[in-house]
Amino acid sequence: MRFLIALLLLLAVTLGLTYTFGGIKLGIVTVNPTRMWNVQGESTYSYLNSGNGVLVSGTCTATSGSAILRLTDPDGLQVGGQQCLKGTWTIEMSNKAKFGPYRLTIDYLRYTGTLDLDITR
């Protein structure tokens, strides 16, 4: 019984520290709707444009914090950007001017909410 209580206490402390310093993300942003709590940091995703372009679309619903989305072309130039603040927002960024790998970068600033993105190539 003591072992179980100690294990639950350790789990609660670990979860609390994770929430405080890094946030909690449930899901993969570009695969399914992802619920997040107090997330900080940056995520980068790469997509190859082989002729049809890259389209990032979806929604974000924030209850606090913000998420900044940037789409950059193969030369590193930003071709699309959007910020998710408190509320519900529609996201749509696209470009098909250059062939090569496009990068989607998401900066999280204590973001709490849901992010649901679809990527079309």
N, C-alpha and C positions, 0 to 999 in steps of 0.2 A: 504494500500500500504506500509506503514512504517513497519507494522508487517511482511510482506513478505520479504522486504529487510533485516530486522533484522534477520529473520529466515535463509535466504540464507547466510548472513554473518556468523552467528553462525555455520551453516553447513560447510562452507568453512574453518573456523578456526579449527573446530573439525577434519575435514578430514586432514588438514595440520599437526596438532599435532599427529594424529594417524600415518600418513606417516613418520614423523620425528622420533618418539620414538618407534614405534612397527612395522611399515610396514602394507601393505594391502595385504590380501590373498583373492582371489576370487575362491572358489571351495574347495573340500575336496580332499587332496592329494591322498588318496588310492581309491577314487571312480571315479574321472574324472580328466582330465588335469587341473592343477591349475596354474593360472597366479598370479604372486607375484611381488610386488614392495617394495624394501627396507626392507624386512622382517628380523627381528632379533628374537632370542630366540630358543626354542626347542619344538619339537612335538614328542610324543611317541605313538606308536601303538602296540597292543599286538595281537598275533595270536597263536592259539593252534595247535601244531603238534600232530595229532592223528594217524600217521603212514606213511603218504605220504611225509612228510617233509614240509618245508616252502620255497617258491621261491619268491624272490622279483626281478621283472624285469621292464624295462621301459626305459624312456629317460629323460634327463634334458637339458634344453637349458638356459644358463645363459648369461646375458648381462653385469652384474656386481655383485660383491660380490661372495660368495660361500655358498654351502650347503654340509654338511658332513653327510653321511648316515652310520649307524652302525646297524648290525643285531647281537643280543646277544641270546645265548641259555638259557635254563631254569636255568642253574647254574650261569648265569651272565657273561659268557665268550664270548668275541666278536668272532663270526664265519665268519663275512663278513663286509666289509667296502668299501666305495667309496666316493670320493670327486667330487663335481660338480663345476668346475671353469668356467671361461669365455669360451663360445663355446657350442657345442652340444656333449653330452656324452651318451653312452649306459650304462644302469645299469643292473647288474645281480649278485645277491647274493643268495646262497641257503645253506641249511643244513637239514639233516634228521636223524642225529645221535641219538638224544635224544627226548623222548616224553615229552610234556609239553608246557608251554607258551613261545614262542619266542617274543622278543621285537625289533621293528624297531624304532630307535631314529634318528631324523633329527635335526641337529644343523644348524640354519640359521645365517649367518654373513653378514648382509646387502645385502641379496640375492634379485636380480631382474632377473626374467626369468620365465620359465614354467617348472613345474615338473609333469611328467605323469608316475605313477607307477601302476603296476598290481601285486597283491598278489595271489599266488596259494598255496593252502594247501591241 
